[in-house]
Amino acid sequence: MSRIGSQRRVLLELLGRLRPHWRLDAALPARIGRLLGGDRRLGAADRRLYRELIYTTLRHLPWIEPLLDPASGAEPVPAERAIAWLAADTPSTHAFRAELARGFPSEPPASVAGRARILAPLAGLDRLPSLLPEWFESECPGIADSPDYDVLNSRAPLWLRLQTNDRAAVLDEFASRGWKAQESPLLPGAVAIRGEADVSATEAYKAGLVEVQDLGSQMILEAVGIDPGGAWLDACAGAGGKSLQLAGLLGPAGRVEAHDIRPGALGELVRRARRAGLSGRIRTTPSPLGPYDGVLVDAPCSGSGTWRRSPHLKWVTRQSGVRDFAGRQLALLERFAPLVRTGGRLAYSTCSLCRSENEGVVGIFLSRHSEFEPAGWAREFTGERRESALLFRPSGHDGDGFFAASLRRRDNGPHLKAR
């Protein structure tokens, strides 16, 4: 069997093993990682190939599933040929695509509609189904229209945040590895890399000169406007991407206290802070006390803004689950709001595009807490105004989707310790 033939067989085998889980398992990326990492047949290049092909399948799942089980008597294009054509052309996928995507246009159109027009007749269909769940547009009106629909169903670039003023120290190393780095016109220090790149292996990363952080995520704190020298709480810090950015914006006289219910995530934050040389400005705390000049509640959410890089979430997320998240998000806001000093800021953010989790939560919070009012924005970037907040759609900046609300405490109100 030829090498391409063997790869074709392995791909179908891997998809067969994942198929029982891809509409049920929210932790599917970890499952994919174990599946690829535990297969002794696969080297590093093989794992990159199959990871791209699997994620291409998940991004286009309603189109690919029928090709895996063609109707009796039908002769549609084989699933693996469609996957090969839809996949990104990278060094790892190039030979596979060249062989299996023969007869297709050399590059898939950028628009979903363009790809569908080409693939539908080959699949034996008049039209192909949507690449978004049916319920989603009611939560994010207009998302099924271009350019939002096209961008949300495209492969995402890798966004980085420079933690040094010496840009050449980072960009020259990237260039020496053959990576094309593109600086964002929206935000100095934000850099995108397209294609395959292991940034964690670079000297710049090891020296703390660069961190992985999506551009949409970077824009949130820049939009809020952080006054140097203050004391802030990152209430849902996770592994600390925004904690590190916050510490940089606050400057040497500022401090960040980072809280999360997951000790493992905080351990990663500590390691990242040490690598970035920010350990003196960031400390973790199991019991935030306040008061703080600002509190950031970057709340756990459905993650619909991240569907470009986590396409499996499109198929495991339910509207009822979105509403469950909204209840938990409101509880987090009400838990940590009392720690904001008078005149201080309360920033709320999610990586969701869903109204229930975004302006729905903020609206209920403000109706219950008259001591808070909407605050202004330092910058709005590409944000779409949503009442007292901003929605950053992926199409506006070629990154993940994010929501942000900036509130100010205007009187004393109740001050409590967060439990």
C-alpha positions as CSV (number, residue, x, y, z in Angstrom):
1,M,0.0,0.0,0.0
2,S,1.3,3.5,-0.9
3,R,2.1,6.0,1.9
4,I,-1.0,8.1,0.9
5,G,-3.1,5.0,0.9
6,S,-1.9,4.1,4.4
7,Q,-2.6,7.6,5.6
8,R,-6.1,7.4,4.1
9,R,-6.8,4.2,6.0
10,V,-5.4,5.5,9.3
11,L,-7.5,8.7,9.0
12,L,-10.7,6.7,8.6
13,E,-9.7,4.5,11.5
14,L,-9.1,7.5,13.7
15,L,-12.4,9.1,12.7
16,G,-14.2,5.9,13.5
17,R,-12.8,5.9,17.0
18,L,-13.7,9.5,17.6
19,R,-17.2,9.4,16.0
20,P,-19.1,8.0,19.0
21,H,-17.8,11.0,21.1
22,W,-17.7,14.0,18.8
23,R,-21.3,15.2,19.5
24,L,-21.1,14.3,23.2
25,D,-17.6,15.0,24.6
26,A,-16.8,18.6,25.5
27,A,-13.2,17.5,26.3
28,L,-12.7,16.0,22.8
29,P,-9.4,17.8,22.2
30,A,-7.9,15.9,25.2
31,R,-9.3,12.7,23.7
32,I,-7.8,13.5,20.3
33,G,-4.4,14.2,22.0
34,R,-4.4,10.9,23.8
35,L,-5.5,9.0,20.6
36,L,-2.7,10.5,18.5
37,G,-0.1,10.5,21.3
38,G,-0.7,6.9,22.2
39,D,-0.4,5.5,18.6
40,R,3.1,4.2,18.1
41,R,2.7,4.3,14.4
42,L,2.6,8.1,14.4
43,G,5.6,10.4,14.4
44,A,5.4,14.2,15.0
45,A,4.6,15.0,11.3
46,D,1.9,12.3,11.3
47,R,0.3,13.7,14.4
48,R,0.3,17.2,12.8
49,L,-1.3,15.8,9.6
50,Y,-4.1,13.9,11.4
51,R,-4.8,16.7,13.9
52,E,-5.4,19.1,11.0
53,L,-7.6,16.5,9.2
54,I,-9.6,15.7,12.3
55,Y,-10.2,19.4,13.1
56,T,-11.2,20.0,9.5
57,T,-13.7,17.2,9.9
58,L,-15.1,18.7,13.1
59,R,-15.3,22.2,11.5
60,H,-17.4,20.8,8.6
61,L,-19.1,17.9,10.5
62,P,-22.6,18.2,9.0
63,W,-21.0,18.0,5.5
64,I,-18.6,15.1,6.3
65,E,-20.8,12.8,8.4
66,P,-23.1,11.8,5.4
67,L,-20.0,11.0,3.3
68,L,-18.8,8.6,6.0
69,D,-22.1,6.6,5.6
70,P,-23.3,7.2,2.0
71,A,-26.8,6.1,1.2
72,S,-27.3,2.8,-0.5
73,G,-26.6,3.1,-4.3
74,A,-25.1,6.6,-4.0
75,E,-21.6,7.3,-5.1
76,P,-20.6,10.6,-3.4
77,V,-17.1,11.9,-3.2
78,P,-15.3,9.8,-0.5
79,A,-15.1,11.6,2.9
80,E,-11.4,11.6,3.0
81,R,-11.1,13.4,-0.3
82,A,-13.5,16.1,0.9
83,I,-11.5,16.4,4.1
84,A,-8.2,16.7,2.2
85,W,-9.6,19.5,0.0
86,L,-11.1,21.4,2.9
87,A,-7.9,21.1,5.1
88,A,-5.3,23.8,5.3
89,D,-2.3,23.3,3.0
90,T,0.6,23.0,5.4
91,P,3.9,21.1,5.1
92,S,2.3,18.2,7.0
93,T,-0.8,18.0,4.8
94,H,0.6,19.0,1.4
95,A,1.3,15.6,-0.1
96,F,-2.0,14.2,1.3
97,R,-3.9,17.1,-0.2
98,A,-2.1,17.0,-3.5
99,E,-3.0,13.3,-4.0
100,L,-6.6,13.1,-2.7
101,A,-7.9,16.6,-3.7
102,R,-7.2,16.1,-7.4
103,G,-10.1,17.3,-9.4
104,F,-11.0,20.0,-6.8
105,P,-10.0,23.7,-7.2
106,S,-6.5,24.1,-5.8
107,E,-7.7,26.1,-2.9
108,P,-11.1,26.0,-1.2
109,P,-13.0,29.4,-1.4
110,A,-12.7,31.5,1.6
111,S,-16.5,31.7,1.9
112,V,-18.6,28.8,3.3
113,A,-21.1,29.3,0.5
114,G,-18.3,29.0,-2.1
115,R,-17.1,25.8,-0.6
116,A,-20.6,24.4,-0.4
117,R,-21.3,25.2,-4.1
118,I,-18.4,23.1,-5.1
119,L,-18.8,20.2,-2.7
120,A,-22.6,19.8,-2.8
121,P,-22.9,18.3,-6.3
122,L,-19.9,16.0,-5.5
123,A,-21.7,14.8,-2.4
124,G,-24.9,14.1,-4.4
125,L,-26.9,16.9,-2.7
126,D,-28.7,20.0,-3.9
127,R,-27.4,22.0,-0.9
128,L,-25.3,21.4,2.2
129,P,-26.5,22.0,5.7
130,S,-25.4,24.9,7.9
131,L,-22.1,24.6,9.8
132,L,-23.7,26.2,12.9
133,P,-26.2,24.6,15.3
134,E,-29.8,25.7,14.6
135,W,-30.3,27.5,17.9
136,F,-27.2,29.7,17.7
137,E,-28.5,32.6,15.6
138,S,-31.2,33.4,18.2
139,E,-28.4,33.9,20.7
140,C,-26.2,35.9,18.2
141,P,-28.3,37.5,15.5
142,G,-26.5,37.9,12.1
143,I,-23.9,35.3,12.9
144,A,-25.1,33.2,9.9
145,D,-24.3,36.0,7.5
146,S,-21.0,36.9,5.9
147,P,-18.4,37.8,7.0
148,D,-19.1,36.4,10.5
149,Y,-20.3,33.0,9.2
150,D,-17.2,32.6,7.0
151,V,-14.7,33.6,9.7
152,L,-16.2,31.6,12.5
153,N,-15.9,28.5,10.2
154,S,-12.4,29.1,9.2
155,R,-9.0,28.0,10.7
156,A,-7.8,30.5,13.2
157,P,-4.3,32.1,13.3
158,L,-2.1,31.7,16.4
159,W,-2.1,35.1,18.2
160,L,0.7,36.1,20.4
161,R,1.4,39.0,22.8
162,L,4.9,40.4,22.9
163,Q,6.2,41.1,26.5
164,T,9.2,43.1,25.4
165,N,9.9,46.3,23.6
166,D,12.6,44.6,21.5
167,R,10.3,43.3,18.8
168,A,13.3,42.2,16.7
169,A,14.4,39.7,19.4
170,V,11.2,37.8,18.8
171,L,10.4,38.4,15.1
172,D,13.9,37.7,13.9
173,E,13.8,34.3,15.6
174,F,10.4,33.5,14.0
175,A,11.8,34.5,10.6
176,S,14.8,32.3,11.0
177,R,12.4,29.4,11.5
178,G,10.5,30.3,8.3
179,W,7.4,31.5,10.1
180,K,5.5,34.5,8.7
181,A,4.6,36.7,11.6
182,Q,2.1,39.5,11.0
183,E,1.7,42.4,13.5
184,S,-1.9,43.5,14.2
185,P,-2.8,47.0,13.0
186,L,-5.2,47.2,15.9
187,L,-2.9,46.6,18.8
188,P,0.9,47.1,19.0
189,G,2.6,44.0,20.3
190,A,-0.1,41.6,19.0
191,V,1.4,39.2,16.4
192,A,-0.3,36.5,14.3
193,I,1.3,33.4,12.9
194,R,-0.5,31.3,10.3
195,G,0.4,27.7,9.6
196,E,2.4,25.3,11.8
197,A,4.5,26.8,14.6
198,D,5.6,25.4,17.9
199,V,6.2,28.7,19.7
200,S,6.9,27.0,23.0
201,A,10.2,25.7,21.5
202,T,11.6,29.2,20.8
203,E,14.1,31.0,22.8
204,A,11.8,34.0,22.9
205,Y,9.1,32.0,24.6
206,K,11.5,30.4,27.1
207,A,12.8,33.9,28.0
208,G,9.3,35.2,28.6
209,L,9.4,37.6,25.7
210,V,6.1,36.3,24.2
211,E,2.9,34.7,25.4
212,V,0.1,32.9,23.5
213,Q,-3.0,35.1,23.8
214,D,-5.7,35.6,21.3
215,L,-6.1,39.2,19.9
216,G,-9.7,39.4,21.1
217,S,-8.6,38.5,24.6
218,Q,-5.8,41.2,24.5
219,M,-8.3,43.9,23.4
220,I,-10.5,43.5,26.5
221,L,-8.2,45.0,29.1
222,E,-6.9,47.6,26.5
223,A,-10.6,48.6,25.9
224,V,-11.3,48.9,29.6
225,G,-8.3,51.1,30.2
226,I,-6.1,50.2,33.2
227,D,-4.6,52.9,35.3
228,P,-1.0,52.2,36.2
229,G,-0.2,51.4,39.8
230,G,-3.5,50.0,41.0
231,A,-4.4,46.8,42.8
232,W,-6.6,44.4,40.8
233,L,-8.2,41.0,41.4
234,D,-8.3,38.5,38.5
235,A,-11.2,36.5,40.0
236,C,-11.3,33.6,37.5
237,A,-7.7,33.7,36.5
238,G,-7.3,30.2,35.1
239,A,-3.8,29.8,33.7
240,G,-3.3,33.5,33.8
241,G,-3.2,35.0,30.3
242,K,-5.0,38.1,31.3
243,S,-3.3,38.2,34.7
244,L,0.1,38.5,32.9
245,Q,-1.3,41.2,30.6
246,L,-2.9,43.0,33.5
247,A,0.4,43.0,35.5
248,G,2.1,44.6,32.5
249,L,-0.5,47.3,32.1
250,L,-0.4,48.1,35.8
251,G,3.3,48.5,35.7
252,P,6.0,48.0,38.4
253,A,3.9,49.8,41.1
254,G,0.8,47.7,40.5
255,R,-0.2,44.3,41.8
256,V,-2.5,41.5,40.7
257,E,-4.1,39.0,42.9
258,A,-5.1,35.9,41.0
259,H,-7.9,33.6,42.2
260,D,-9.3,30.4,40.7
261,I,-10.9,27.2,42.1
262,R,-8.5,25.1,40.1
263,P,-5.1,24.7,41.8
264,G,-3.6,23.2,38.7
265,A,-4.4,26.3,36.6
266,L,-2.9,28.6,39.2
267,G,0.2,26.5,39.2
268,E,0.6,27.1,35.5
269,L,0.0,30.8,36.1
270,V,2.8,30.9,38.7
271,R,5.2,29.2,36.2
272,R,4.2,31.7,33.4
273,A,4.6,34.7,35.7
274,R,8.1,33.4,36.7
275,R,9.1,33.0,33.0
276,A,7.8,36.5,32.2
277,G,9.7,38.1,35.1
278,L,6.4,39.2,36.7
279,S,6.4,37.1,39.9
280,G,6.8,40.2,42.0
281,R,3.6,41.7,40.7
282,I,1.3,38.7,40.8
283,R,0.3,36.5,43.7
284,T,-2.3,33.8,43.9
285,T,-4.9,33.9,46.7
286,P,-7.5,31.3,47.8
287,S,-9.6,34.0,49.6
288,P,-9.7,37.4,48.0
289,L,-10.4,40.1,50.6
290,G,-10.3,43.5,48.8
291,P,-11.1,46.2,48.4
292,Y,-9.5,46.5,45.0
293,D,-9.1,49.3,42.4
294,G,-10.5,46.8,39.9
295,V,-11.9,43.3,39.7
296,L,-11.8,41.3,36.5
297,V,-14.4,38.5,36.2
298,D,-13.4,36.6,33.1
299,A,-16.2,34.1,33.6
300,P,-16.3,30.4,32.5
301,C,-18.7,30.2,29.5
302,S,-19.9,28.2,26.6
303,G,-16.9,29.2,24.5
304,S,-18.9,30.0,21.4
305,G,-16.4,32.7,20.5
306,T,-13.7,30.1,20.2
307,W,-15.4,27.8,17.8
308,R,-12.7,28.5,15.1
309,R,-10.1,26.7,17.1
310,S,-12.4,24.5,19.1
311,P,-14.9,23.4,16.5
312,H,-16.1,20.4,18.5
313,L,-17.9,22.8,20.8
314,K,-20.4,23.6,18.0
315,W,-21.8,20.1,18.3
316,V,-21.7,19.5,22.1
317,T,-23.1,22.9,23.2
318,R,-26.8,23.1,23.8
319,Q,-28.9,26.2,24.4
320,S,-29.9,24.9,27.8
321,G,-26.3,24.7,28.7
322,V,-25.8,28.3,27.6
323,R,-28.5,29.3,30.0
324,D,-26.9,27.3,32.8
325,F,-23.7,29.1,32.3
326,A,-25.5,32.5,32.5
327,G,-26.8,31.6,36.0
328,R,-23.3,30.7,37.1
329,Q,-21.8,33.9,35.6
330,L,-24.3,36.1,37.4
331,A,-23.5,34.4,40.6
332,L,-19.8,35.1,40.1
333,L,-20.4,38.8,39.4
334,E,-22.5,39.1,42.5
335,R,-19.9,37.2,44.5
336,F,-16.9,39.4,43.6
337,A,-18.6,42.8,43.0
338,P,-18.5,43.7,46.7
339,L,-14.6,43.6,46.6
340,V,-14.5,46.7,44.3
341,R,-13.7,49.9,46.1
342,T,-15.8,53.0,45.6
343,G,-14.9,54.5,42.3
344,G,-13.2,51.3,41.2
345,R,-13.9,49.2,38.1
346,L,-15.7,45.9,37.6
347,A,-14.8,44.3,34.3
348,Y,-16.8,41.3,33.1
349,S,-15.8,39.3,30.0
350,T,-16.6,36.0,28.3
351,C,-15.3,34.2,25.2
352,S,-19.0,33.7,24.2
353,L,-21.1,35.3,21.5
354,C,-24.4,34.4,23.2
355,R,-26.7,37.1,24.5
356,S,-27.8,35.0,27.4
357,E,-24.3,34.9,28.8
358,N,-23.4,38.5,27.9
359,E,-25.7,41.5,27.9
360,G,-28.3,39.3,29.6
361,V,-26.1,38.7,32.6
362,V,-25.0,42.3,32.8
363,G,-28.5,43.6,32.5
364,I,-29.8,41.5,35.4
365,F,-26.7,42.5,37.5
366,L,-27.3,46.2,36.9
367,S,-31.0,45.9,37.7
368,R,-30.0,44.4,41.1
369,H,-27.0,46.6,41.9
370,S,-27.7,50.3,41.6
371,E,-24.3,51.0,43.2
372,F,-22.7,50.1,39.8
373,E,-23.1,52.0,36.5
374,P,-21.6,51.5,33.0
375,A,-18.1,53.1,32.6
376,G,-16.6,54.5,29.5
377,W,-14.1,52.8,27.2
378,A,-10.4,53.7,26.7
379,R,-10.7,52.2,23.2
380,E,-13.4,50.4,21.3
381,F,-11.3,48.7,18.6
382,T,-13.7,46.8,16.4
383,G,-16.2,46.2,19.2
384,E,-19.9,46.3,18.5
385,R,-21.8,48.3,21.1
386,R,-24.2,46.1,23.1
387,E,-26.0,48.3,25.5
388,S,-23.4,49.0,28.2
389,A,-20.9,46.6,26.7
390,L,-18.8,45.6,23.6
391,L,-19.0,42.5,21.5
392,F,-15.9,41.6,19.5
393,R,-17.0,39.4,16.6
394,P,-14.3,37.2,15.1
395,S,-14.7,38.9,11.7
396,G,-13.7,42.3,13.1
397,H,-10.1,41.3,14.1
398,D,-9.5,37.8,12.7
399,G,-9.4,36.2,16.2
400,D,-11.8,34.6,18.7
401,G,-15.0,36.3,19.7
402,F,-15.3,38.0,23.1
403,F,-17.7,40.1,25.1
404,A,-16.7,42.8,27.6
405,A,-18.6,45.0,30.0
406,S,-16.9,47.8,32.0
407,L,-18.7,49.0,35.2
408,R,-17.8,51.5,37.9
409,R,-18.8,51.5,41.5
410,R,-20.4,54.9,42.2
411,D,-21.1,54.5,46.0
412,N,-20.2,52.4,48.9
413,G,-23.0,49.8,48.7
414,P,-22.4,46.5,50.4
415,H,-18.7,45.5,50.9
416,L,-18.3,41.9,51.6
417,K,-15.5,39.3,51.5
418,A,-15.7,36.9,48.6
419,R,-16.2,33.4,49.9
